[in-house]
Amino acid sequence: MKKLFVKTYGCQMNAYDSAKMADLLAPLGYGAADAPDGADMVILNTCHIREKAAEKVYSELGRLKRLKEEKALGGGRMLVAVAGCVAQAEGEEIVARQPAVDLVVGPQSYHRLPEMIARAAREHGHVLETDFPALEKFDSLPAPSASGVSAFLTVQEGCDKFCTFCVVPYTRGSEQSRPPAAILHEAQKLAEKGAREIVLLGQNVNAYACPDQDGKRWSLARLCEAIAGIEAIVRIRYTTSHPRDMADDLIAAHRDNPKLMAYLHLPVQSGSDKVLEAMNRQHTSDDYRRLVEKIRGARADIALTSDFIVGFPGESDADFEATLKLVRDIGYATAFSFKYSRRPGTPASTMRKQVPEDVKAARLACLQKLLLDQQYGFDDSQIGRTVPVLFEKTARKPGQLMGRTPYLQPVHVAGDAGLIGQLCDVAITRRTANSLHGTLAEKRVLA
């Protein structure tokens, strides 16, 4: 059997796509390899969002080039593929800079991998596929061959928002939504293979909108309602959302759908209206505050998380203070925060008044301290409570399990491995830096 090694960078959608590619290549005789040096094919599934993403890929390609040469000396062959957003953005440059690469495949061309591998073997040349076909990509890929307790399921891809700092519209294309029947079929298959929680994925997941075969429009709220009808699925989540697409029916679903978790990732990026306008976010800080008030009016216990960029071009001390004020006003369970970094081809990369690195670093440290204080405060609020925990796996310590609360907090509990996949009541007793700890309650198994 040939061996395949897939290295995944970045987001949850990339992890989902990596699993799909592995499943797609299984009929070609590729089994999983634990490391690149034991593989006949290596796929780097890349992400273009984080700083220096491309440089990390080129560094890894340098190592793979040496492995490929060593294998060739022994009479063998290794195929090297670059997939994902860096592939989409820099396909021709990748081939020019690193001739060891055999295949370059963009995010919406994964279904063509078998054909591309055949062409690479036949032509002994570089094969590039980085155009934007329709969402046939998803539904020509095989059903999942395996599932964990929590499983990703892509429902939407691409973005039409064109935030000035973001490469997604250029690397993933415009917003497209999968047909509901295909999504529900995959959700059922995941449930049959052991999934108890479904995490719906999309670059702009709450922009999901697709007609069914009868022409009736489905929203994300309706999709969540249909997935809730799968008995084995006990929890539903979705990520990532845009404030502009937080529709009334989705807000109501957080109130009315018991399987939809009281947890919402709702990126705001900045608390300054001047910066939000420069980012082309198309909402103000007060728009965001009113939206949060409406969401909490429907579901008072909802845990909010967000994304923040500090040091966006032109951000002043007053703009940064506005971000700190918004964080204090909203109160987050946790959040992700980053220094602004230029992405070639985006409007922000050519903006004047780029903020010095030392200023960005100081602002980021200040913001992260505030966010961490809020996270610890939220975690501490769970101590003394009994909460439902879905157990996902064994923990590092023998006899210990790891599960998650409805708010996605990791919880460690002494328990038998037979509880993996079960939803149990847990009494939370303490917090450590990165997780909660508790004991199984007397009425311990809920589902």
Secondary structure as the mmCIF struct_conf table of DSSP 4:
data_model
#
loop_
_struct_conf.conf_type_id
_struct_conf.id
_struct_conf.beg_label_comp_id
_struct_conf.beg_label_asym_id
_struct_conf.beg_label_seq_id
_struct_conf.end_label_comp_id
_struct_conf.end_label_asym_id
_struct_conf.end_label_seq_id
STRN STRN1 LYS A 2 THR A 8
BEND BEND1 GLY A 10 CYS A 11
HELX_RH_AL_P HELX_RH_AL_P1 GLN A 12 LEU A 25
HELX_RH_3T_P HELX_RH_3T_P1 ALA A 26 LEU A 28
TURN_TY1_P TURN_TY1_P1 GLY A 29 GLY A 29
STRN STRN2 TYR A 30 ALA A 32
BEND BEND2 ASP A 34 ALA A 35
HELX_RH_3T_P HELX_RH_3T_P2 PRO A 36 GLY A 38
BEND BEND3 ASP A 40 ASP A 40
STRN STRN3 MET A 41 THR A 46
BEND BEND4 HIS A 48 ARG A 50
TURN_TY1_P TURN_TY1_P2 GLU A 51 LYS A 52
HELX_RH_AL_P HELX_RH_AL_P2 ALA A 53 LEU A 73
TURN_TY1_P TURN_TY1_P3 GLY A 74 GLY A 75
STRN STRN4 LEU A 79 GLY A 84
HELX_RH_AL_P HELX_RH_AL_P3 CYS A 85 ARG A 97
TURN_TY1_P TURN_TY1_P4 PRO A 99 ALA A 100
STRN STRN5 LEU A 103 VAL A 105
TURN_TY1_P TURN_TY1_P5 PRO A 107 GLN A 108
HELX_RH_3T_P HELX_RH_3T_P3 TYR A 110 ARG A 112
HELX_RH_AL_P HELX_RH_AL_P4 LEU A 113 GLU A 123
BEND BEND5 GLY A 125 GLY A 125
STRN STRN6 VAL A 127 GLU A 129
TURN_TY1_P TURN_TY1_P6 LEU A 135 LEU A 135
HELX_RH_AL_P HELX_RH_AL_P5 GLU A 136 SER A 140
BEND BEND6 LEU A 141 LEU A 141
HELX_LH_PP_P HELX_LH_PP_P1 PRO A 142 PRO A 144
BEND BEND7 SER A 145 SER A 145
BEND BEND8 VAL A 149 VAL A 149
STRN STRN7 SER A 150 THR A 154
STRN STRN8 GLN A 156 GLU A 157
BEND BEND9 ASP A 160 ASP A 160
TURN_TY1_P TURN_TY1_P7 THR A 164 PHE A 165
HELX_RH_AL_P HELX_RH_AL_P6 VAL A 168 THR A 171
TURN_TY1_P TURN_TY1_P8 ARG A 172 ARG A 172
BEND BEND10 SER A 174 SER A 174
STRN STRN9 GLN A 176 SER A 177
HELX_RH_AL_P HELX_RH_AL_P7 PRO A 180 GLU A 192
TURN_TY1_P TURN_TY1_P9 LYS A 193 GLY A 194
STRN STRN10 GLU A 197 LEU A 201
TURN_TY1_P TURN_TY1_P10 GLN A 203 ASN A 204
HELX_RH_3T_P HELX_RH_3T_P4 VAL A 205 ALA A 207
STRN STRN11 ALA A 209 PRO A 211
TURN_TY1_P TURN_TY1_P11 GLN A 213 ASP A 214
BEND BEND11 GLY A 215 GLY A 215
STRN STRN12 ARG A 217 SER A 219
HELX_RH_AL_P HELX_RH_AL_P8 LEU A 220 ALA A 228
TURN_TY1_P TURN_TY1_P12 GLY A 229 GLY A 229
BEND BEND12 ILE A 230 ILE A 230
TURN_TY1_P TURN_TY1_P13 GLU A 231 ALA A 232
STRN STRN13 ARG A 235 THR A 239
HELX_RH_3T_P HELX_RH_3T_P5 PRO A 243 ASP A 245
HELX_RH_AL_P HELX_RH_AL_P9 ASP A 248 ASP A 256
TURN_TY1_P TURN_TY1_P14 PRO A 258 LYS A 259
STRN STRN14 LEU A 260 LEU A 260
BEND BEND13 ALA A 262 ALA A 262
STRN STRN15 TYR A 263 HIS A 265
STRN STRN16 GLN A 269 GLN A 269
BEND BEND14 GLY A 271 GLY A 271
HELX_RH_AL_P HELX_RH_AL_P10 ASP A 273 ALA A 278
TURN_TY1_P TURN_TY1_P15 MET A 279 ASN A 280
BEND BEND15 HIS A 283 HIS A 283
HELX_RH_AL_P HELX_RH_AL_P11 SER A 285 ALA A 298
TURN_TY1_P TURN_TY1_P16 ALA A 300 ASP A 301
STRN STRN17 ALA A 303 VAL A 310
BEND BEND16 GLY A 311 GLY A 311
TURN_TY1_P TURN_TY1_P17 PRO A 313 GLY A 314
HELX_RH_AL_P HELX_RH_AL_P12 ASP A 317 ILE A 330
BEND BEND17 ALA A 333 ALA A 333
STRN STRN18 THR A 334 LYS A 339
TURN_TY1_P TURN_TY1_P18 PRO A 344 GLY A 345
BEND BEND18 THR A 346 THR A 346
HELX_RH_3T_P HELX_RH_3T_P6 PRO A 347 THR A 350
BEND BEND19 ARG A 352 LYS A 353
HELX_LH_PP_P HELX_LH_PP_P2 GLN A 354 PRO A 356
HELX_RH_AL_P HELX_RH_AL_P13 GLU A 357 ASP A 380
TURN_TY1_P TURN_TY1_P19 SER A 381 GLY A 384
STRN STRN19 THR A 386 THR A 394
BEND BEND20 ARG A 396 LYS A 397
TURN_TY1_P TURN_TY1_P20 PRO A 398 GLY A 399
STRN STRN20 GLN A 400 ARG A 404
TURN_TY1_P TURN_TY1_P21 PRO A 406 TYR A 407
STRN STRN21 PRO A 410 ALA A 414
HELX_RH_3T_P HELX_RH_3T_P7 ALA A 417 LEU A 419
TURN_TY1_P TURN_TY1_P22 ILE A 420 GLY A 421
STRN STRN22 LEU A 423 ARG A 431
BEND BEND21 ALA A 433 ASN A 434
STRN STRN23 LEU A 436 VAL A 445
#
